């Protein structure tokens, strides 16, 4: 955290702490496999009133076994107290709640309850889990959970909106893409990826158009030190599982400095302050609003000091405007082998009248229903009127599904700040 790997490669939190901003007044709920809240590094920051075990239906969400260490490690990254035990959380003055949910098989109903549990008390929900990162799964929240995320984002925190932070996934070595993860791919969540100590995408990191930002995590040699079960410490926490809690801790610092921030304000501040990392990478693109954006890194690397400084002066955004384009293109075939071209182009025009009050874009979603015997060969791209390219679906060699997309909704944040007016192009290709 403090530059012990490569000088300058850290989350830049020390200036925030020195100004007395430590997360006080904020509660972060760790939605995971339970938390050892009796840990000496966690006990004094534990908030039992907004905690629950959805598996055992009790108010004590302790881990069920020594192997259920995931939640305890994440909680320590966020809110470990300022002492000499294992270390300090990013927001060491914040309180944390524990929601034990994923230790056993969960259900749509349980997930929905967890994400709306005590949503006027819990400000941030940190979730370091999702569908399997195996390069073949397309899965996400069920209907009830989708509605819970929407309701939480619009009604939680007494109308300012719950903040949902999700790990983007660890399937990079399998060619996985976080647009196939319906939690990280939701407009109501913040998808956080991981970079290694050198600022480059971690070996396991996934790319996608829904990425908002990245932060540091462990890799093969250097990992994250944090709390562990049975009152112990570990130096072996890694993956995007470790990146999401760091991001949640930084957001807690933002809310501690300015509690009035709404859920979309948090995202605007992230977009504005994220730092370009690995600038030589060819995937970086400047979108039509002037933001640098990448499928690997989102808008860049989170910087705690920049986030808090901007949070204090940020002008609150107006109410969200929505536009639904309902053009259907039924029974259109993807061309194959026609003069070497196997791309289906679908154009759609949005006029100023149609856009109405939608002046600047934030999240753009595309819902498709595609029948295909070998889904792994499909690529789906979206090109905005400003020319910004979003690769929504990528080829995946491990994906042997014959189901196609029946249906699936993709999200991109790459057009953030652009005007919606003009010609949009959807490209579907079959290699």
N, C-alpha and C positions, 0 to 999 in steps of 0.2 A: 504493500500500500504506500509505503513511504520511500520508494526509490531504491530499495535494497537490491533489485535485480539490475536494471540499467538506469543510470542517472536520468531523471526527468520522466521516466516511464512509471507513473503512478497515478492515483486518482485525485491527487492534489487536494487532500482533505485537511491538511494541517492548518492552512490559513483560515478555514472555516472554524475549526476548533478554537483557534487563537482569538477569534472574535466572539467566543462564548456561545456559538451555535452548535448544539450537540444532539438535536432531535427531541428535546424536551417538549412535552405537550402532544406528542404524536404516538399513535399505537399502530404497530405493524403486525398483522396476523400471518403467521407462518403456517400455510396450508400444506401438510406433509404427512409423515408417518409418526408424528408425535414428537414431543420435546422433553428432554430431561430438565424440567424447570427447577429442580432442586440443585442443579449445578451451581457451584459457588460463583461462577462468572455470569450466571443468568438469573438467579433467584430474585434479586432485588429489582430487576426490571420486568419481571413476569406480571402479566395482567390477567388474573384468573377469571375476572368478571366477564371477559369477552372471549373465553376459551371453551372448547368443547371437544369431546371424543365422539365422532360420528360413527365409529365402529362399535364401541362398547356402550355408547349412550350414557356417558358419565361426564362429570365436570373436571376430570383429571386426565388430560390427554398425554399420558406418559408413553414412551416407547414400549412396544410389546415384547421386545427381545433385544439383546445386544446388537443384533444386525440392523435394527431400526435406528440407525444413527443419523440418517439424512437430515431430518428436521432439526435435530440438535445442532448440527454443524451449521446449517443455514441461519438458525436463530442467533448463534454466536457472531456470525459475520455482521448481522444487522445491529444487535443491541447488547453485546457482551459489555458488562460494566467496566468502569475505569478502575482497574486494580492490577495486581501482578500475578494473576492466575494463568490464563491462556493468551490474553491479548485484549484489545478493545474493539467493540463493534464500530462500524462506520458512524452510526447514530447512537453512541453509547449512553445518551441521555433519554432516548426513546423507551417506551414500554413495548413489549411484544406479547401477542396472544398466540396460543397454539391451537390449531385445529387438526386433530388426527383424522385423516381421511383415506390415505392411500396405502395404509399398512396391509389391507386386504382388498379384495375386489370391491370396487365402488360401483355406484349406480348414478344414473342421470339425476334422480331426485336428490340423492345425498350431496352430489356436487353442487346442485342448485342451492340447497340449503346452506352449504358451507360458504358459498360466495356472497350470500346475503345475510350471513349470521352476524348479528350485532353491528350492522353496517353504519350505524350512527356513532359507534364507539371505535370500531376498527377503521382506520383511515386507509391503510394500504394492505393488500393481500399479495403475499409473495409466494409464488408457486414454481418450484423447480422440478416440474414433471410434465408429462404429456403422453401422446401415443408413442408406440414403439419407433425408435430411430433406426429402422432396419433397411431403409431404401426401397420399401415396397408398400408400406402402410399409408392409407389416406383416411384419416380419422380425426375426430374432434368432439367438442361438447355436443350432447344431445339437445333436444328442443328446450327442455326445462332449464338447462344450464345456459344455453344461449340467451334465454330470456332473463335469467338471473344476472348475467354479465351486463346486459342492457339496462336492467332496472338498477343495478348497483351503480353503474356509471352515471346514471341520470338522477337517481334519488338518494343514493348513499351520502354520508357525511352531511346530512341535513340539506341536501340539494346540491351540494358542490361536487358530488360524485366520488364513488370509491375508486381507488387507483389499483388496477390489476397488473401485476408484473409477472411475466412468464419467461422462463428459460426457452430459448429458441430451438434447443435440441442438439444432440451429440452425434448425429448420423452422417457427418461429413465424409468419413472414410467409406461409407456405403453410397455416396452420391445422393444423400437425402437432401430435402429442401423444405424449409420451414413453412412454405405456403401449403404443404400437405398436412400440416399440424393445425387443426382448427382452433386451438387455444392461442397459439402464437400468431395466428392468421386473422384473429378477430379485430375489428375496428375498436373494440372496447378495451383492449389489452395493450400493454407495452411489451413488445418482443425484444429481448436482450440477448445478444450473442457474446461470444468470448474471443478475446485475443490473448496471445502469449505475451511474455514479458518484453518481447521485442516490438510489440504493437502490431504484429501480423496475425491474421486469422489463425486460431488454434487448429491443430490437425483434425480435430473432431468437429469443428465448427460447420454449421450449415449456412447456405446462402438462401436468400429469398427477398422478394419485393416488399414484404411486410416488416422487415427489420427496421426498428427505429434507431437503435444505437448498440454499441458494444462496450464492454469494460473488461478489465483484466481477470484472468482465471489461471488455474494451474495447467501445466502441460506435462510432458513425460518426466522432466527433471525438477522443475520448480512448481510446488503446489501451494495451496492456501492453508495457513495455520488458523485453527478455530477450536471451538469447544467440541467435546465428544461425549458420548453416553458414559454413565457411571462416574461423573465428575472428572473425567480425564480431558486431555487435549490431543489434538491431532495436527499433523503437518501434511496430510495427504488428501485434502479436499480439492476437487477440481471439476472440470466440465462446465457447461453452461449452468449447471446446478449451482455452482459457486458464483457465477457472474450475476445471476438474477438477484440474489440477496444483497450484493454490493450495490447494485442499482437501486434496490428498494431502500437501502440505508441512505443513499444520496437523496432520494426523493423525500425521505423523512426529514432530512436537513432542510430541504426547500420548504416543506410545510411548516417546520418549526420556525423558520424565518418569516414565512408569510402564510398563515393558515387560510386566507381567503382564496387561494388558488383553486380553480376548478380542475376537473379531470383533463379537459382539453388544454387548459393553460399549462399544465405539467408537460404535455407533449410539445406544445409550442416552444417552451423554454428549452427542452431537450434538443429540438430541431435547430434552434437558433445558436446554441452554445456548443454542441458536439464538435470535437476536433477531428479534422481529417487525419487519419492514420494510414501508414503504408502508402504514401501519396503516389508512388510510382506504379501502383497496381492499375492495370488497364481498365478495370471495371468502373472506376470513378467517372461520374458524369455530372455536369452542371445542369440542373433542371431549369425550366422556364422561369422560375422565381429567383434564380441565382444561388440555390443551395447545392453544395456538393453532396452527392448521394451515391451509394454503392449497394449492390446486392449482398456483398460480404459484410459490410460494416454499417449499413444503414446510413445515418447522417454523420456517423463518426464515433469517436471515443468520448465517453462521459468524463467531465471534469467537475468535481464537486464545488470548487471555488467559483467557477464560471456559472454553474447552475444556480448557486445561492445568490450570487450578485445579481444575475438577471431576474431571478424570481422576485427579488425585492422591488425592482423598478418596472417589471413587466406590466403592460397595460392589459387588463383582463379582456378576454375575447368575448364577443357578443354571443347570443344564443346560436346554437347549431342550426344550419339550414340544410335541408335534404332535397335531393333531386333523384327521382327514379326514372330511368329510361327503360321502357318496357317493350322495346323492339324484339320481336321473336324471329328466329330464322330456322323454322322447322325443316327437317329432312334435307338439309344441305350436306352434300358429300364433300369430304376432303379429297381434293384431286390427288392422284398418284401417278407419277410417271408421264405426265402430260408435258412434253418438250422439256423434261428435266425439272419441272416445277411441281412441287407437292405441297403448296401453301394455299390455304383458304384465307382470303382477305374479306373481312366484313367491316364496312364503314358505317359510322353513325355520326350525325351532325347534331350539335346542341346549339341552339340560338340563344341570344341574350334574353329573349322573351321566355324561353323555356327554362333557362337557368334561374331567372327570377332573382331572389335574394342570395343565391349561391354565387358569391363573388370570387372567393379564393378556395381552392381545394385543400382538403386535409386527407381523408381516406377515400379511396376509390375501390369499389368492389365490382367484381364480374362473376356472375353466376352462369355456369355452362352445364349443359346436359349433352354428353358425347358418348355414343355407343362405339366401342372399339374392342377388338379381340386381343390386342396387345398394347395396353396402355403405356408401356415403357417407351414406345417410340414417338409419343406425342410431345410437342412443345407448343405452349400457348404464350403469346406475347400481346401486350397492349401498348399502343403508341398514342400519346396524348397530343392535343392540337399544337403544343409547344415543341413536339418532337421527342419528349422524354420516353425512353424505352423501359418498360417493366416486363421482365421475364417471369411469368406467373407459374408456368409448369415447365419443368425440365425433363429431359430423358433420364430414366433411371434403369440401369442394367439389371438390378435385382427385382424389379417390379414385373412379375409375370401375371398380373391380374388381367382377366378378360372382361372386366366390368365397365371399363371406361370411367367416366365421371357422371354419376347418376343421382342427383346432380352434385356439384361442388361449387362453393363460393370462394373465390380468390380475392385477397386484399393487397393493394399496393399503397405505400406512403410516398412513393418516389415523385409524385406530381405535387407534393406539398407546396402550397402558396401560388400555384399556377391558376390561370383562369380556366373554367370548364368549357368556355365557348369555343366552338370550332369543330373540326373533324377528328373523330376518334377512330382508330383502326384496331381491330382484333385480328390477329394472325394465328391460325392453327396449322401446324405442319406435322407431317407424318413421315418419319425417315425410313 
